[in-house]
Amino acid sequence: MPEGHSVHRIARQFARNFVDQTVGASSPQGRFADGAALVDGRRMTTVRAVGKQMFAEFTDDVWLRVHLGMYGAWDFAGEIEADPTIAAANGRMGQTNQRGVPMEEPILDEAGENSLASIGAPRRARVHVRMSEQTTGLADGDADFPPPVVGQVRLRLLTERTCADLRGPTACRIQDPDEVLASIAKLGPDPLVGDPREGEDRFVAVASRKPTAIGLVLMDQAVVSGIGNVYRAELLFRARLNPHTPARDVPVELLRELWRDWARLLAIGVETGQMMTMDDLSPEDHRRAMAHRDDRHWVYHRAGLPCRVCGTNVVVEEAAGRKLYWCPSCQA
């Protein structure tokens, strides 16, 4: 499932390539034909991400809300101007000792996790995008733009030079301003939205009253926005916290540290396009981690393998229908 960093990256791409542009909209699949007709021909005025949801505003107070869910993704084609933060960070060291080592070529993840052309659920690129430095250029009279529709496209957004196709979302809705506010009010705080200290206080106030296991609370989007299965496992390991501990029994200072660590990891994810959760990597280890998911996590997807710290086998179990990875020794 796409986690919060992916949705923030998508919002940044729309901000660079669609905001202040008149947008054509269609629903090749037909399931969003009425909604597309309301957007078609309007100018996109702003876009924002909150947790795993994106909100795009168009003229006349028309809003588009998209929740990618388990399988959704946006595919971009044509001229794609990368957000400068993303373009600068891809292929560099980032936060938590992953910053400041520029590399000659961007490091692309083998699964396409940090692609600028397709952001969301992992998938092969469906459209051909010619990449050149930070921008994909269109030749004059390029017959490949807009690209042909491939597969079940719920919504296509189109400017003169950039195309974005949405496939497989859980939610794709037109909303008015009041409905947008109501949708956002249902979501927990996001470290990249609003005052992070206020968000921290909100998270701690709610989580500290929950009798539910902290491993489930971190996945509750009404408590904190954007955390999915990968970040949940990694945050708990980094805190050396047993996922079954009732949230109300977790010391307040540790809850605060969980929030602050989430803020750090989310920022790294947005900048690099990858859920990099390991610190203090050597340049060579960082390159390997940027290219291969199995080299960038402490416990996620490592069931049965030795813990990187203590050597105890990492275990996996079902928790509310999702796989939970943790080390029974380090997180005892």
C-alpha positions in Angstrom: 0.0 0.0 0.0 1.3 3.5 -0.8 2.2 5.2 2.4 2.3 8.9 3.3 5.6 9.8 1.6 4.2 8.7 -1.8 1.1 10.9 -1.5 3.2 13.9 -0.6 5.4 13.2 -3.6 2.4 13.0 -5.8 1.1 16.3 -4.5 4.5 17.9 -5.2 4.4 16.6 -8.8 1.0 18.1 -9.3 2.1 21.4 -7.8 5.0 21.6 -10.3 3.1 20.4 -13.4 -0.6 21.2 -12.9 -1.2 24.0 -10.5 -2.1 27.3 -12.3 -2.8 25.3 -15.5 -6.1 24.7 -17.2 -6.8 21.0 -16.9 -8.7 18.6 -19.2 -10.3 15.7 -17.4 -11.8 12.5 -18.6 -12.7 9.1 -17.2 -11.6 6.5 -19.9 -12.9 3.7 -17.7 -16.3 5.5 -17.3 -16.6 5.1 -13.5 -15.8 8.8 -12.8 -17.4 10.4 -15.9 -19.6 12.8 -13.9 -16.8 13.9 -11.6 -14.4 14.3 -14.5 -16.9 16.5 -16.3 -17.0 18.9 -13.3 -13.2 19.2 -13.4 -12.8 19.4 -17.1 -11.6 22.9 -18.3 -11.0 24.3 -14.9 -7.7 25.6 -13.6 -6.0 23.7 -10.7 -5.3 26.3 -8.0 -3.7 24.3 -5.2 -3.0 20.8 -4.1 -2.1 19.3 -0.8 -1.5 15.9 0.8 -2.7 14.9 4.2 -1.6 11.4 5.2 -2.6 9.0 2.5 -5.1 11.4 0.8 -4.6 14.1 -1.7 -6.8 17.2 -2.2 -6.7 19.2 -5.4 -8.6 22.5 -5.7 -10.0 23.8 -9.0 -11.6 27.1 -9.8 -15.2 27.7 -8.4 -14.5 25.8 -5.2 -14.4 22.4 -6.9 -12.2 19.9 -5.1 -10.9 16.5 -6.0 -10.1 14.0 -3.2 -8.1 10.9 -4.0 -7.2 8.1 -1.7 -5.0 5.5 -3.4 -5.8 2.7 -1.0 -4.1 -0.7 -1.5 -3.7 -0.6 -5.3 -4.0 3.0 -6.5 -1.3 4.8 -8.4 -0.7 7.9 -10.6 1.2 7.5 -13.8 2.7 10.7 -15.3 3.7 11.2 -18.9 4.9 14.0 -21.1 6.9 16.9 -19.6 7.5 16.1 -16.0 9.3 18.8 -14.1 10.6 17.3 -10.8 10.0 19.1 -7.6 13.5 20.6 -6.8 13.6 19.0 -3.4 12.9 15.6 -4.9 15.3 16.1 -7.8 18.1 17.3 -5.5 17.7 14.5 -3.0 17.4 11.5 -5.4 20.8 10.1 -5.6 22.2 11.9 -2.6 22.7 11.1 1.0 19.7 12.2 3.0 18.8 12.9 6.6 20.0 10.8 9.5 23.5 10.6 8.0 22.2 10.1 4.5 22.8 13.7 3.3 25.6 15.5 1.6 27.1 12.9 -0.7 26.1 13.7 -4.3 26.2 10.9 -6.8 26.8 11.1 -10.5 23.6 9.3 -11.5 20.2 9.0 -9.7 19.8 5.6 -8.0 16.6 4.0 -9.1 15.0 1.4 -7.0 14.6 -2.0 -8.7 10.8 -2.0 -8.0 10.3 1.6 -9.2 9.5 2.9 -5.7 11.2 6.3 -6.4 10.0 6.7 -9.9 8.8 10.1 -11.0 6.7 8.6 -13.7 4.6 6.2 -11.6 3.9 6.9 -7.9 1.7 4.7 -5.8 1.3 1.0 -5.6 4.3 -0.8 -7.0 3.8 -1.5 -10.7 5.7 -1.6 -14.0 5.7 1.7 -15.9 2.7 1.7 -18.3 3.8 4.6 -20.4 7.0 5.6 -22.1 8.6 8.6 -20.5 11.8 10.0 -21.9 13.8 11.3 -18.9 16.5 13.9 -19.4 18.0 15.4 -16.2 15.1 16.9 -14.2 12.6 17.2 -17.0 11.2 14.9 -19.7 11.1 16.9 -22.9 8.5 16.6 -25.7 9.8 16.9 -29.2 7.9 19.2 -31.5 4.9 17.4 -32.9 5.5 14.4 -30.7 2.8 11.9 -31.7 3.1 10.0 -28.5 1.5 12.7 -26.4 -1.0 12.4 -25.0 -0.2 8.7 -24.6 -2.8 6.1 -25.4 -4.9 4.9 -22.6 -3.7 1.7 -21.1 -5.7 -0.4 -18.7 -8.5 0.8 -16.4 -7.9 4.5 -16.0 -10.3 6.0 -13.6 -9.3 9.6 -14.2 -7.0 11.3 -16.7 -5.9 14.8 -16.0 -4.2 16.6 -19.0 -2.5 19.9 -19.6 -0.8 20.9 -22.9 2.3 19.1 -22.0 1.7 16.8 -19.0 -0.7 13.8 -18.5 -1.6 12.1 -15.2 -3.5 8.8 -15.2 -5.1 7.5 -12.0 -5.7 3.8 -11.7 -7.2 1.6 -8.9 -7.9 4.2 -6.2 -10.0 3.4 -3.1 -11.7 6.8 -3.3 -11.9 9.4 -6.1 -14.5 12.0 -5.2 -15.6 15.6 -6.0 -16.1 17.6 -2.9 -17.1 21.1 -1.9 -15.0 23.1 0.6 -17.1 22.0 3.6 -16.7 18.4 2.6 -13.0 18.8 2.3 -12.7 20.2 5.7 -14.8 17.4 7.1 -12.6 14.8 5.4 -9.4 16.4 6.8 -11.0 16.7 10.3 -11.4 12.9 10.4 -7.6 12.4 9.8 -5.0 12.4 12.5 -2.1 14.8 12.4 0.5 14.7 9.6 4.0 15.9 10.4 4.3 17.8 7.1 0.9 19.6 7.5 0.5 22.5 9.9 2.5 23.1 13.1 4.4 19.8 13.8 4.4 20.6 17.6 0.6 20.9 17.6 0.5 17.7 15.6 2.7 16.0 18.2 0.5 17.1 21.0 -2.6 15.9 19.2 -1.1 12.5 18.6 0.2 12.0 22.2 -3.2 13.2 23.7 -5.1 10.6 21.7 -2.6 7.7 21.7 -2.0 8.0 25.4 -5.7 7.2 26.1 -5.9 4.2 23.8 -6.0 0.7 25.4 -5.3 -0.7 21.9 -1.9 -2.1 21.1 0.5 0.5 19.9 1.1 -1.5 16.7 -2.5 -1.0 15.8 -2.7 2.6 17.0 0.1 3.7 14.6 -1.9 2.3 11.7 -5.1 4.2 12.7 -5.4 7.1 10.3 -7.6 8.9 12.8 -4.8 9.0 15.3 -1.8 9.7 13.1 -1.8 10.2 9.3 0.3 8.4 6.7 1.9 5.4 8.5 1.4 2.1 6.8 2.8 -1.4 7.3 6.4 -0.6 6.5 6.8 2.5 8.6 4.8 0.9 11.4 7.2 -2.0 11.7 10.3 0.2 11.4 9.2 2.9 13.8 8.5 0.3 16.5 11.8 -1.4 16.0 13.7 1.9 16.1 12.0 2.6 19.4 12.6 -0.9 20.7 8.9 -1.1 21.5 6.9 -4.3 21.7 4.0 -3.8 19.2 1.5 -5.4 21.6 2.1 -2.8 24.3 -1.2 -1.0 25.0 -0.7 2.6 23.7 -1.8 4.1 27.0 1.1 2.2 28.7 3.7 3.6 26.5 5.6 6.5 28.3 4.5 9.9 27.0 8.1 10.8 26.2 8.4 7.6 24.0 5.2 8.5 22.3 6.7 11.9 21.5 9.8 10.3 20.2 7.7 8.0 17.9 6.1 11.1 16.5 9.4 12.9 16.0 10.9 9.8 14.4 7.9 9.5 12.1 8.5 13.2 11.1 12.2 12.4 10.3 11.4 9.2 8.3 8.5 10.9 6.4 10.8 13.7 5.3 13.4 11.3 4.1 10.7 9.3 2.2 9.4 12.4 0.4 12.9 13.5 -0.5 14.3 10.2 -1.7 11.1 8.5 -2.8 12.0 5.4 -0.7 11.1 4.3 2.8 14.7 4.5 4.0 14.6 3.6 7.7 18.2 2.7 8.5 20.7 5.2 9.8 24.4 5.7 9.7 25.0 3.8 6.5 28.3 3.9 4.7 28.1 5.4 1.2 28.3 1.9 -0.4 25.6 0.5 1.9 23.4 3.6 1.2 23.8 3.0 -2.6 22.8 -0.6 -2.1 19.8 0.3 0.1 18.6 2.9 -2.4 18.6 0.2 -5.1 17.2 -2.7 -3.1 14.3 -2.7 -0.6 15.7 -5.6 1.3 18.8 -3.6 2.2 17.0 -0.6 3.6 14.8 -1.9 6.5 15.5 -3.3 9.9 12.7 -5.8 10.2 10.1 -5.2 7.5 9.8 -8.2 5.1 12.6 -10.1 7.0 10.5 -12.8 8.6 12.7 -15.7 9.6 15.9 -13.8 9.0 18.3 -12.8 11.8 17.7 -9.4 13.4 20.4 -7.0 12.2 21.1 -6.0 15.8 20.8 -9.1 18.0 20.6 -12.1 15.6 17.2 -13.3 16.9 15.0 -14.4 14.0 12.5 -11.7 13.0 8.9 -12.9 13.4 5.8 -12.1 11.4 2.2 -12.3 12.6 -1.2 -11.1 11.5 -2.5 -7.9 13.2 -5.9 -6.6 12.0 -5.4 -8.3 8.7 -1.9 -6.9 8.0 1.5 -8.5 8.4 3.4 -7.3 11.5 7.2 -7.8 11.6 9.1 -7.4 14.8 12.1 -8.7 16.8 11.0 -10.5 19.9 14.4 -9.9 21.6 15.1 -6.2 20.7 11.4 -5.3 21.2 10.7 -7.5 24.2 
